[in-house]
Amino acid sequence: MAGSHERRIPLAGSNRAAPDGATLVGDVDPNERISIVVYVKRRTPDKFQPGSAGDLARLAKPVTRHQLATQRHRSHARAAARIARLAAERGLSVLGTDVVARTVMIEGTARQMAETFGATLRIYRDGQREFRARVGGLTVPAEIAPWTRAILGFDQRPLRTTKPPLVQARADMGSDSGLWPTDIAALYGIPLDRDVSSICVGIVALGGGYLQSDLAMALTGMNRQPPVVVNVPQTGNDSGLGTNDVADQELALDLQVLAGLLPKARIVVYFAENSAAGLTDAIHQAVFDEVHSPQVISVSWGSAEKFWTEPGRDAMQAVLADAARLRVSVLFASGDQLATSGLTDGKVHVWFPASSPYATSCGGTQPALAAGNGSAGAEAVWNAGAIGTGGGISDAFPVPDYQSHLTLPKSQNDGAIRRGVPDVACAAAASPGYRIIVNGQAMAMSGTSAATPLWAALVAIAIAARGEQIGLLNAALYANPGAFRAIEQGNNRVGGKGYDAGPGWSACTGLGVPRGADVLTALAAVPVA
């Protein structure tokens, strides 16, 4: 039991407001058992800024999972043991310590958690679900404060907090059923005849399920051979649709785009809770999965940076830095509600983790098909009024080294220049839209969550050609602007707030859309470490 005069240290940046658009139901039962994850850090601060030349050079040094595990036991084991010991002294259950992940999992009652970490927990309802949320800041006992990076798991608010649900807004149920993903890939000269049987791609699914029959019908429509699809955990919903039709559509889109472009590959679906903690854990699980070893991970989930606490971002940053160390490429959608991320606070917002300097973020365009649908004609920024590509200037991260040669626009929030989002783009508009099958029915889907798996598939094809993993893609992409067709028309503005396209990189579509063969050449030339 914590003493009444115990010295406690506020966990910097941990304050959370009540969830937007949700109704307070009441306080959490003090006897409810809650499990959390404490992320451990070294006591000495990092000497490099995220994305700086020194930081990226350090992450580029080759290391194996075994070597990284050895390093972590040497650098973090004592700190993790301190936290586990304190938890046991307070009567909390230590469910597990993972020194490689730098985590300690702890369980206790809500009352114990409030006494130990100062957590104020309440129940909210947002119209679709009821969930637990943490309000206010956290405090940490002084004896473990220097080694505490983040504490996740208290807050279960879903990452997508705006209405209507993004994927539902993207579904085009009209007479136009869109183009198959293979047809859209052909618009950009992405080859569909390569041997990718050595490839494994991970998909993070924060809810939802899929039907094997839907996947089979889509692959028949595309005249493609099926990949091997594996669920992690094995009890993941692969035999029917889930309880959330939005998440079902999202997963069908991700899976069918990747499956159509990567015949005979292995696709692993990592199911997780729809929360910051769930997303962070799922990406770590994929990065360190020694059974399947995905070379590429496609993530269509995220939320505005303002919804992530500083410790929460820091925990995700640590996971993505490990992905870079282990040469796993991670691609994120940049969001589908234009430059404001659907918020009405008078500011512009980019999505995280898309804004991480360790991520490749994918924006969206509106292609105009040339005669015969054989190639893309004029192409503009995807902006359909209520929805469209996310993009802008991060409020959280400095300009990474690979963007240091660009003329980045100033943030419309404070005039500063920081990390620009997105990095790349491709088709995302409802016209022509991506034809997929959900519950036996064809529908045309749109969104940056369609552009992301398309880009992930292109990266996978490049890895298959080189015979080795690449890891963080951005330096190679920014060093080869000729591998892209810049998008010069359009904007992602809402009520005047946002950014314009133009020659070169823009805060709407990044470097632009791929010239498939040129991107493959650029990625094939990445030096072997």
KACOR-V697925 format. One record per residue. N is the residue number from 1. RES is the residue in one letter. PSI is psi as a letter, one per 40 degrees, with the letter a starting at -180 (* if undefined). OMEGA is omega in whole degrees, 0 to 359 (* if undefined). BURIAL is 1 if it has 9 or more other ideal C-beta (glycine too) atoms within 8 Angstrom, else 0. Layout:
# KACOR-V697925
n=[N & N]
res=[RES & RES]
psi=[PSI & PSI]
omega=[OMEGA & OMEGA]
burial=[BURIAL & BURIAL]
This chain:
# KACOR-V697925
n=[1 & 2 & 3 & 4 & 5 & 6 & 7 & 8 & 9 & 10 & 11 & 12 & 13 & 14 & 15 & 16 & 17 & 18 & 19 & 20 & 21 & 22 & 23 & 24 & 25 & 26 & 27 & 28 & 29 & 30 & 31 & 32 & 33 & 34 & 35 & 36 & 37 & 38 & 39 & 40 & 41 & 42 & 43 & 44 & 45 & 46 & 47 & 48 & 49 & 50 & 51 & 52 & 53 & 54 & 55 & 56 & 57 & 58 & 59 & 60 & 61 & 62 & 63 & 64 & 65 & 66 & 67 & 68 & 69 & 70 & 71 & 72 & 73 & 74 & 75 & 76 & 77 & 78 & 79 & 80 & 81 & 82 & 83 & 84 & 85 & 86 & 87 & 88 & 89 & 90 & 91 & 92 & 93 & 94 & 95 & 96 & 97 & 98 & 99 & 100 & 101 & 102 & 103 & 104 & 105 & 106 & 107 & 108 & 109 & 110 & 111 & 112 & 113 & 114 & 115 & 116 & 117 & 118 & 119 & 120 & 121 & 122 & 123 & 124 & 125 & 126 & 127 & 128 & 129 & 130 & 131 & 132 & 133 & 134 & 135 & 136 & 137 & 138 & 139 & 140 & 141 & 142 & 143 & 144 & 145 & 146 & 147 & 148 & 149 & 150 & 151 & 152 & 153 & 154 & 155 & 156 & 157 & 158 & 159 & 160 & 161 & 162 & 163 & 164 & 165 & 166 & 167 & 168 & 169 & 170 & 171 & 172 & 173 & 174 & 175 & 176 & 177 & 178 & 179 & 180 & 181 & 182 & 183 & 184 & 185 & 186 & 187 & 188 & 189 & 190 & 191 & 192 & 193 & 194 & 195 & 196 & 197 & 198 & 199 & 200 & 201 & 202 & 203 & 204 & 205 & 206 & 207 & 208 & 209 & 210 & 211 & 212 & 213 & 214 & 215 & 216 & 217 & 218 & 219 & 220 & 221 & 222 & 223 & 224 & 225 & 226 & 227 & 228 & 229 & 230 & 231 & 232 & 233 & 234 & 235 & 236 & 237 & 238 & 239 & 240 & 241 & 242 & 243 & 244 & 245 & 246 & 247 & 248 & 249 & 250 & 251 & 252 & 253 & 254 & 255 & 256 & 257 & 258 & 259 & 260 & 261 & 262 & 263 & 264 & 265 & 266 & 267 & 268 & 269 & 270 & 271 & 272 & 273 & 274 & 275 & 276 & 277 & 278 & 279 & 280 & 281 & 282 & 283 & 284 & 285 & 286 & 287 & 288 & 289 & 290 & 291 & 292 & 293 & 294 & 295 & 296 & 297 & 298 & 299 & 300 & 301 & 302 & 303 & 304 & 305 & 306 & 307 & 308 & 309 & 310 & 311 & 312 & 313 & 314 & 315 & 316 & 317 & 318 & 319 & 320 & 321 & 322 & 323 & 324 & 325 & 326 & 327 & 328 & 329 & 330 & 331 & 332 & 333 & 334 & 335 & 336 & 337 & 338 & 339 & 340 & 341 & 342 & 343 & 344 & 345 & 346 & 347 & 348 & 349 & 350 & 351 & 352 & 353 & 354 & 355 & 356 & 357 & 358 & 359 & 360 & 361 & 362 & 363 & 364 & 365 & 366 & 367 & 368 & 369 & 370 & 371 & 372 & 373 & 374 & 375 & 376 & 377 & 378 & 379 & 380 & 381 & 382 & 383 & 384 & 385 & 386 & 387 & 388 & 389 & 390 & 391 & 392 & 393 & 394 & 395 & 396 & 397 & 398 & 399 & 400 & 401 & 402 & 403 & 404 & 405 & 406 & 407 & 408 & 409 & 410 & 411 & 412 & 413 & 414 & 415 & 416 & 417 & 418 & 419 & 420 & 421 & 422 & 423 & 424 & 425 & 426 & 427 & 428 & 429 & 430 & 431 & 432 & 433 & 434 & 435 & 436 & 437 & 438 & 439 & 440 & 441 & 442 & 443 & 444 & 445 & 446 & 447 & 448 & 449 & 450 & 451 & 452 & 453 & 454 & 455 & 456 & 457 & 458 & 459 & 460 & 461 & 462 & 463 & 464 & 465 & 466 & 467 & 468 & 469 & 470 & 471 & 472 & 473 & 474 & 475 & 476 & 477 & 478 & 479 & 480 & 481 & 482 & 483 & 484 & 485 & 486 & 487 & 488 & 489 & 490 & 491 & 492 & 493 & 494 & 495 & 496 & 497 & 498 & 499 & 500 & 501 & 502 & 503 & 504 & 505 & 506 & 507 & 508 & 509 & 510 & 511 & 512 & 513 & 514 & 515 & 516 & 517 & 518 & 519 & 520 & 521 & 522 & 523 & 524 & 525 & 526 & 527 & 528 & 529]
res=[M & A & G & S & H & E & R & R & I & P & L & A & G & S & N & R & A & A & P & D & G & A & T & L & V & G & D & V & D & P & N & E & R & I & S & I & V & V & Y & V & K & R & R & T & P & D & K & F & Q & P & G & S & A & G & D & L & A & R & L & A & K & P & V & T & R & H & Q & L & A & T & Q & R & H & R & S & H & A & R & A & A & A & R & I & A & R & L & A & A & E & R & G & L & S & V & L & G & T & D & V & V & A & R & T & V & M & I & E & G & T & A & R & Q & M & A & E & T & F & G & A & T & L & R & I & Y & R & D & G & Q & R & E & F & R & A & R & V & G & G & L & T & V & P & A & E & I & A & P & W & T & R & A & I & L & G & F & D & Q & R & P & L & R & T & T & K & P & P & L & V & Q & A & R & A & D & M & G & S & D & S & G & L & W & P & T & D & I & A & A & L & Y & G & I & P & L & D & R & D & V & S & S & I & C & V & G & I & V & A & L & G & G & G & Y & L & Q & S & D & L & A & M & A & L & T & G & M & N & R & Q & P & P & V & V & V & N & V & P & Q & T & G & N & D & S & G & L & G & T & N & D & V & A & D & Q & E & L & A & L & D & L & Q & V & L & A & G & L & L & P & K & A & R & I & V & V & Y & F & A & E & N & S & A & A & G & L & T & D & A & I & H & Q & A & V & F & D & E & V & H & S & P & Q & V & I & S & V & S & W & G & S & A & E & K & F & W & T & E & P & G & R & D & A & M & Q & A & V & L & A & D & A & A & R & L & R & V & S & V & L & F & A & S & G & D & Q & L & A & T & S & G & L & T & D & G & K & V & H & V & W & F & P & A & S & S & P & Y & A & T & S & C & G & G & T & Q & P & A & L & A & A & G & N & G & S & A & G & A & E & A & V & W & N & A & G & A & I & G & T & G & G & G & I & S & D & A & F & P & V & P & D & Y & Q & S & H & L & T & L & P & K & S & Q & N & D & G & A & I & R & R & G & V & P & D & V & A & C & A & A & A & A & S & P & G & Y & R & I & I & V & N & G & Q & A & M & A & M & S & G & T & S & A & A & T & P & L & W & A & A & L & V & A & I & A & I & A & A & R & G & E & Q & I & G & L & L & N & A & A & L & Y & A & N & P & G & A & F & R & A & I & E & Q & G & N & N & R & V & G & G & K & G & Y & D & A & G & P & G & W & S & A & C & T & G & L & G & V & P & R & G & A & D & V & L & T & A & L & A & A & V & P & V & A]
psi=[h & h & i & d & e & h & h & i & h & h & h & h & e & e & h & h & i & i & h & h & e & i & h & h & d & a & i & i & h & e & e & h & h & h & h & i & h & h & h & i & i & i & d & h & i & h & e & i & i & h & e & i & d & d & d & d & d & d & d & e & h & h & i & i & d & d & d & d & d & d & d & d & d & d & d & e & d & d & d & d & d & d & d & d & d & d & d & d & d & e & e & i & h & h & d & i & h & g & d & d & e & f & i & h & h & i & i & a & i & d & d & d & d & d & d & d & e & f & h & h & h & i & h & i & h & e & d & d & i & h & i & h & i & h & h & a & i & i & i & h & h & d & e & e & d & e & e & h & d & i & h & i & d & d & h & e & h & i & d & h & e & i & i & i & h & d & d & d & d & d & h & h & e & a & d & h & e & a & i & i & d & d & d & d & d & d & d & e & f & h & h & e & e & i & h & f & e & e & i & h & h & i & h & h & h & g & i & i & i & i & h & d & d & d & d & d & d & d & d & d & d & e & f & i & i & i & i & h & h & i & h & h & i & d & e & i & g & e & e & i & i & a & e & h & d & d & d & d & d & d & d & d & d & d & d & d & d & d & d & d & e & g & i & e & i & h & h & h & h & h & h & i & i & g & i & d & d & d & d & d & d & d & d & d & d & d & d & e & g & e & d & d & g & h & d & i & h & h & h & e & i & a & i & i & d & d & e & h & i & d & d & d & d & d & d & d & d & d & d & d & d & d & d & d & d & e & f & h & h & h & h & i & i & e & i & e & f & a & e & e & f & e & i & f & e & e & i & i & h & i & i & i & e & d & e & h & e & e & i & h & i & h & a & i & i & g & i & h & h & i & h & e & f & e & i & h & b & i & h & i & i & h & h & f & c & d & i & i & h & i & i & a & h & i & e & d & h & i & h & i & d & e & e & d & e & i & g & i & i & i & h & e & d & e & e & i & h & a & h & i & h & a & d & i & i & a & h & e & i & e & h & d & i & h & h & i & h & h & f & e & h & h & i & h & i & i & i & e & e & d & d & d & d & d & d & d & d & d & d & d & d & d & d & d & d & d & e & i & i & d & b & h & d & d & d & d & d & d & e & g & d & e & e & i & h & i & h & e & h & a & i & f & i & h & f & e & h & a & i & i & i & a & i & a & i & i & f & d & e & b & d & a & i & i & h & d & d & d & d & d & d & d & d & d & e & h & i & h & *]
omega=[180 & 177 & 183 & 181 & 181 & 177 & 183 & 183 & 175 & 175 & 188 & 176 & 186 & 184 & 178 & 173 & 173 & 182 & 179 & 172 & 181 & 181 & 178 & 176 & 181 & 178 & 176 & 175 & 182 & 179 & 178 & 180 & 186 & 175 & 179 & 176 & 175 & 178 & 187 & 176 & 171 & 183 & 182 & 181 & 178 & 182 & 182 & 169 & 178 & 177 & 178 & 181 & 179 & 179 & 182 & 177 & 178 & 181 & 182 & 180 & 184 & 178 & 176 & 177 & 180 & 179 & 179 & 178 & 179 & 178 & 183 & 178 & 180 & 188 & 188 & 186 & 182 & 179 & 178 & 179 & 177 & 182 & 178 & 180 & 178 & 180 & 180 & 179 & 180 & 181 & 177 & 178 & 175 & 185 & 180 & 175 & 178 & 184 & 179 & 177 & 184 & 182 & 170 & 180 & 186 & 176 & 176 & 177 & 178 & 178 & 178 & 180 & 178 & 180 & 184 & 187 & 178 & 185 & 172 & 188 & 180 & 179 & 179 & 175 & 183 & 180 & 178 & 185 & 173 & 186 & 178 & 178 & 176 & 181 & 182 & 183 & 176 & 171 & 186 & 175 & 188 & 185 & 177 & 185 & 183 & 184 & 183 & 178 & 184 & 174 & 183 & 177 & 176 & 189 & 182 & 179 & 181 & 182 & 178 & 186 & 183 & 178 & 354 & 179 & 189 & 184 & 178 & 179 & 183 & 185 & 179 & 185 & 181 & 185 & 179 & 184 & 173 & 177 & 173 & 178 & 178 & 177 & 179 & 176 & 181 & 177 & 183 & 178 & 177 & 184 & 182 & 184 & 184 & 176 & 180 & 182 & 179 & 190 & 168 & 178 & 176 & 173 & 173 & 182 & 179 & 182 & 178 & 178 & 181 & 177 & 174 & 181 & 176 & 180 & 180 & 180 & 179 & 181 & 174 & 179 & 180 & 182 & 183 & 177 & 186 & 170 & 170 & 180 & 182 & 178 & 174 & 357 & 183 & 178 & 176 & 188 & 176 & 182 & 179 & 179 & 180 & 181 & 183 & 184 & 178 & 179 & 176 & 179 & 180 & 182 & 178 & 180 & 180 & 187 & 185 & 175 & 182 & 182 & 180 & 184 & 186 & 180 & 177 & 175 & 173 & 177 & 181 & 180 & 180 & 181 & 181 & 176 & 179 & 177 & 177 & 179 & 181 & 180 & 180 & 181 & 182 & 179 & 176 & 180 & 180 & 182 & 184 & 179 & 182 & 179 & 185 & 176 & 177 & 176 & 182 & 176 & 180 & 184 & 181 & 185 & 178 & 176 & 182 & 181 & 185 & 180 & 178 & 172 & 177 & 176 & 178 & 176 & 182 & 178 & 177 & 178 & 179 & 179 & 181 & 174 & 176 & 177 & 179 & 179 & 184 & 176 & 173 & 181 & 182 & 182 & 183 & 171 & 181 & 178 & 190 & 180 & 171 & 190 & 181 & 186 & 177 & 182 & 185 & 181 & 179 & 180 & 172 & 185 & 171 & 179 & 165 & 10 & 181 & 183 & 179 & 175 & 179 & 181 & 168 & 185 & 189 & 176 & 187 & 180 & 173 & 180 & 170 & 187 & 173 & 182 & 178 & 180 & 183 & 180 & 178 & 175 & 177 & 183 & 183 & 175 & 175 & 177 & 182 & 178 & 180 & 182 & 180 & 189 & 170 & 179 & 179 & 182 & 181 & 170 & 191 & 191 & 177 & 178 & 177 & 185 & 184 & 175 & 188 & 180 & 182 & 169 & 183 & 176 & 175 & 175 & 177 & 177 & 186 & 178 & 181 & 177 & 181 & 180 & 178 & 180 & 1 & 176 & 185 & 180 & 168 & 187 & 178 & 185 & 180 & 174 & 8 & 181 & 180 & 180 & 175 & 180 & 175 & 181 & 176 & 183 & 176 & 173 & 177 & 181 & 179 & 176 & 176 & 174 & 166 & 179 & 185 & 177 & 176 & 177 & 178 & 178 & 178 & 177 & 179 & 178 & 178 & 180 & 178 & 181 & 182 & 180 & 177 & 183 & 182 & 185 & 181 & 189 & 200 & 180 & 180 & 180 & 182 & 177 & 184 & 181 & 178 & 178 & 183 & 169 & 183 & 178 & 189 & 184 & 172 & 181 & 175 & 184 & 171 & 181 & 180 & 179 & 178 & 189 & 183 & 171 & 179 & 180 & 179 & 182 & 174 & 179 & 174 & 186 & 176 & 179 & 181 & 182 & 188 & 158 & 195 & 183 & 181 & 176 & 178 & 178 & 181 & 181 & 177 & 184 & 178 & 184 & 175 & 182 & *]
burial=[0 & 0 & 0 & 0 & 0 & 0 & 0 & 1 & 1 & 1 & 1 & 0 & 0 & 1 & 0 & 1 & 0 & 1 & 1 & 0 & 0 & 1 & 0 & 0 & 0 & 0 & 0 & 1 & 0 & 1 & 0 & 0 & 0 & 1 & 1 & 1 & 1 & 1 & 1 & 1 & 1 & 0 & 0 & 0 & 0 & 0 & 0 & 0 & 0 & 1 & 1 & 1 & 0 & 0 & 1 & 1 & 0 & 0 & 1 & 1 & 0 & 0 & 0 & 0 & 1 & 0 & 0 & 1 & 1 & 0 & 1 & 1 & 1 & 0 & 0 & 1 & 1 & 0 & 1 & 1 & 1 & 1 & 1 & 1 & 0 & 1 & 1 & 1 & 0 & 1 & 0 & 1 & 0 & 1 & 0 & 0 & 1 & 1 & 1 & 1 & 0 & 1 & 1 & 1 & 1 & 1 & 1 & 1 & 1 & 1 & 0 & 1 & 1 & 1 & 0 & 1 & 1 & 1 & 1 & 0 & 1 & 1 & 1 & 1 & 1 & 1 & 0 & 0 & 0 & 0 & 1 & 1 & 1 & 1 & 1 & 0 & 1 & 1 & 1 & 1 & 1 & 1 & 0 & 1 & 1 & 0 & 1 & 1 & 1 & 1 & 1 & 1 & 1 & 1 & 1 & 1 & 1 & 1 & 1 & 1 & 1 & 1 & 0 & 0 & 1 & 1 & 1 & 1 & 1 & 1 & 1 & 1 & 0 & 0 & 0 & 1 & 0 & 1 & 1 & 1 & 1 & 1 & 1 & 1 & 1 & 1 & 1 & 1 & 1 & 1 & 1 & 0 & 0 & 0 & 0 & 1 & 0 & 0 & 1 & 1 & 1 & 1 & 1 & 1 & 1 & 1 & 1 & 1 & 1 & 1 & 1 & 1 & 0 & 1 & 1 & 1 & 1 & 1 & 1 & 0 & 1 & 1 & 0 & 1 & 0 & 1 & 1 & 0 & 1 & 1 & 1 & 1 & 0 & 0 & 0 & 1 & 1 & 1 & 0 & 0 & 1 & 1 & 0 & 1 & 0 & 1 & 1 & 1 & 1 & 1 & 1 & 1 & 1 & 1 & 1 & 1 & 1 & 1 & 1 & 1 & 1 & 1 & 1 & 1 & 1 & 1 & 1 & 1 & 1 & 1 & 1 & 1 & 0 & 1 & 1 & 1 & 1 & 1 & 1 & 1 & 1 & 1 & 1 & 1 & 1 & 1 & 1 & 1 & 1 & 0 & 0 & 1 & 0 & 1 & 1 & 1 & 1 & 1 & 1 & 1 & 1 & 1 & 1 & 1 & 1 & 0 & 0 & 1 & 1 & 1 & 1 & 1 & 1 & 1 & 1 & 1 & 1 & 1 & 1 & 1 & 1 & 1 & 1 & 1 & 1 & 1 & 1 & 1 & 1 & 1 & 1 & 1 & 1 & 1 & 1 & 1 & 1 & 1 & 1 & 1 & 1 & 0 & 1 & 0 & 0 & 0 & 1 & 1 & 1 & 1 & 1 & 1 & 1 & 1 & 1 & 1 & 1 & 1 & 1 & 1 & 1 & 1 & 1 & 1 & 1 & 1 & 1 & 1 & 1 & 1 & 0 & 0 & 0 & 0 & 0 & 1 & 0 & 0 & 1 & 1 & 1 & 1 & 1 & 1 & 0 & 0 & 1 & 1 & 1 & 1 & 1 & 1 & 1 & 1 & 1 & 1 & 1 & 1 & 1 & 1 & 1 & 1 & 1 & 0 & 0 & 1 & 0 & 1 & 1 & 0 & 1 & 1 & 0 & 0 & 0 & 0 & 0 & 1 & 1 & 1 & 1 & 1 & 1 & 1 & 1 & 1 & 1 & 1 & 1 & 1 & 0 & 1 & 1 & 1 & 1 & 1 & 1 & 1 & 0 & 0 & 0 & 0 & 1 & 1 & 1 & 1 & 1 & 1 & 1 & 1 & 1 & 1 & 1 & 1 & 1 & 1 & 1 & 1 & 1 & 1 & 1 & 1 & 1 & 1 & 1 & 1 & 0 & 0 & 0 & 1 & 1 & 1 & 1 & 1 & 1 & 1 & 1 & 1 & 0 & 1 & 1 & 0 & 1 & 1 & 0 & 1 & 1 & 0 & 0 & 1 & 1 & 1 & 1 & 1 & 0 & 0 & 1 & 1 & 1 & 1 & 1 & 0 & 0 & 1 & 1 & 1 & 1 & 1 & 1 & 1 & 1 & 1 & 1 & 1 & 1 & 1 & 0 & 1 & 1 & 1 & 1 & 1 & 1 & 1 & 0 & 1 & 0 & 0 & 0]
